Amino acid sequence: MARHHSDLGAPATVSVWLGDFRTEFALDEYMRGQFSADFGFEYDPGASPEACAQADSISIADLLQGFSQSRRFLDHAVEQAALLGISEASAAVVFYATRYEPDLATTQSAPLRFLGAIELLPRA
């Protein structure tokens, strides 16, 4: 049975996924459909993540810098991506106040890849 997003709550933490969706529509369709099955947790529409998709792959730093709290997690996300051998992507999904548990994943072939749960830097 899938867990619920509220079970993964963790203040001052973000969980980040990267992938290769070329349109917001395609990413939204995936998030409304297969995402929960692939990653083993359900989320309420009101707790939707922040997400973006664009036509071309760009550096992880450029992709994530438009997220509302990116200055609090960007450097760590770029470091984690480098450790995983990821230098570019065209889509990103960020769940705030969430510590995702990778063992919940049900498939290794999901179109999004979990980057990590990253502690937010304090507000400046």
C-alpha positions as CSV (number, residue, x, y, z in Angstrom):
1,M,0.0,0.0,0.0
2,A,1.3,3.4,-0.9
3,R,2.2,5.8,1.9
4,H,0.7,9.3,2.1
5,H,2.7,12.5,1.6
6,S,1.9,13.6,5.1
7,D,3.8,10.6,6.4
8,L,7.0,12.0,4.8
9,G,6.7,15.4,6.5
10,A,10.0,17.0,7.5
11,P,10.3,20.7,8.1
12,A,13.3,22.5,6.5
13,T,13.8,19.6,4.0
14,V,13.0,19.4,0.3
15,S,12.8,16.3,-1.8
16,V,13.9,16.8,-5.4
17,W,13.4,14.8,-8.6
18,L,14.9,15.4,-12.1
19,G,13.8,14.1,-15.5
20,D,13.3,14.6,-19.1
21,F,9.8,16.0,-19.7
22,R,9.7,18.6,-22.6
23,T,6.4,20.3,-21.7
24,E,4.6,21.3,-18.6
25,F,1.5,19.4,-19.9
26,A,3.5,16.1,-20.1
27,L,4.9,16.6,-16.6
28,D,1.5,17.4,-15.2
29,E,0.0,14.3,-16.8
30,Y,2.7,12.1,-15.3
31,M,2.3,13.8,-11.8
32,R,-1.5,13.3,-11.9
33,G,-1.1,9.7,-13.0
34,Q,1.9,7.5,-12.7
35,F,4.1,9.4,-10.3
36,S,2.4,8.0,-7.1
37,A,2.6,4.5,-8.4
38,D,6.3,4.9,-9.3
39,F,7.4,6.5,-6.1
40,G,5.0,4.8,-3.6
41,F,3.3,7.8,-2.0
42,E,0.0,9.6,-2.6
43,Y,-0.2,13.4,-2.3
44,D,-3.2,15.7,-2.1
45,P,-3.7,18.3,-4.9
46,G,-3.4,21.0,-2.2
47,A,0.0,19.6,-1.3
48,S,1.2,19.6,-4.9
49,P,4.9,20.0,-5.5
50,E,6.6,22.9,-7.3
51,A,7.5,21.7,-10.8
52,C,8.9,22.9,-14.1
53,A,9.5,21.5,-17.6
54,Q,11.0,23.0,-20.6
55,A,11.8,22.1,-24.2
56,D,15.6,21.7,-23.8
57,S,17.9,20.2,-21.1
58,I,19.9,22.8,-19.2
59,S,22.3,22.7,-16.3
60,I,20.8,21.6,-12.9
61,A,21.6,25.0,-11.4
62,D,19.8,26.8,-14.2
63,L,16.8,24.5,-14.0
64,L,16.4,24.8,-10.2
65,Q,17.2,28.5,-9.8
66,G,13.6,29.5,-10.6
67,F,12.1,27.6,-7.7
68,S,10.7,29.7,-4.9
69,Q,13.3,28.6,-2.2
70,S,16.1,27.6,-4.5
71,R,18.7,29.7,-2.8
72,R,18.2,27.5,0.3
73,F,18.9,24.2,-1.5
74,L,20.5,24.9,-4.9
75,D,24.1,24.3,-4.1
76,H,23.4,21.0,-2.3
77,A,21.1,19.9,-5.2
78,V,23.8,20.6,-7.8
79,E,26.4,18.7,-5.7
80,Q,24.1,15.7,-5.3
81,A,23.3,15.7,-9.0
82,A,27.0,15.7,-9.8
83,L,27.5,12.7,-7.4
84,L,24.8,10.9,-9.4
85,G,26.4,11.8,-12.7
86,I,23.5,14.2,-13.7
87,S,24.6,17.4,-15.3
88,E,21.5,18.4,-17.2
89,A,17.7,17.9,-17.2
90,S,14.6,19.5,-18.7
91,A,12.3,18.9,-15.8
92,A,12.3,19.1,-12.0
93,V,9.9,18.4,-9.2
94,V,10.4,19.7,-5.6
95,F,8.3,18.7,-2.6
96,Y,8.8,21.1,0.3
97,A,8.8,20.0,3.9
98,T,9.2,16.4,2.7
99,R,11.8,13.8,3.3
100,Y,11.2,11.1,0.7
101,E,12.3,7.6,1.4
102,P,13.9,6.0,-1.7
103,D,12.9,2.5,-0.6
104,L,9.3,3.5,-1.4
105,A,10.1,3.5,-5.1
106,T,8.4,0.7,-7.0
107,T,10.2,1.0,-10.3
108,Q,13.7,1.8,-11.5
109,S,12.6,2.9,-14.9
110,A,10.5,6.0,-13.8
111,P,10.9,9.0,-16.1
112,L,11.9,11.1,-13.0
113,R,14.9,10.3,-10.9
114,F,15.0,11.0,-7.2
115,L,17.9,13.3,-6.5
116,G,17.7,13.4,-2.8
117,A,16.2,14.8,0.4
118,I,18.1,18.0,1.1
119,E,18.1,20.1,4.2
120,L,17.2,23.7,3.6
121,L,19.7,26.4,4.6
122,P,18.4,28.9,7.1
123,R,16.5,31.9,5.7
124,A,18.9,34.8,5.2
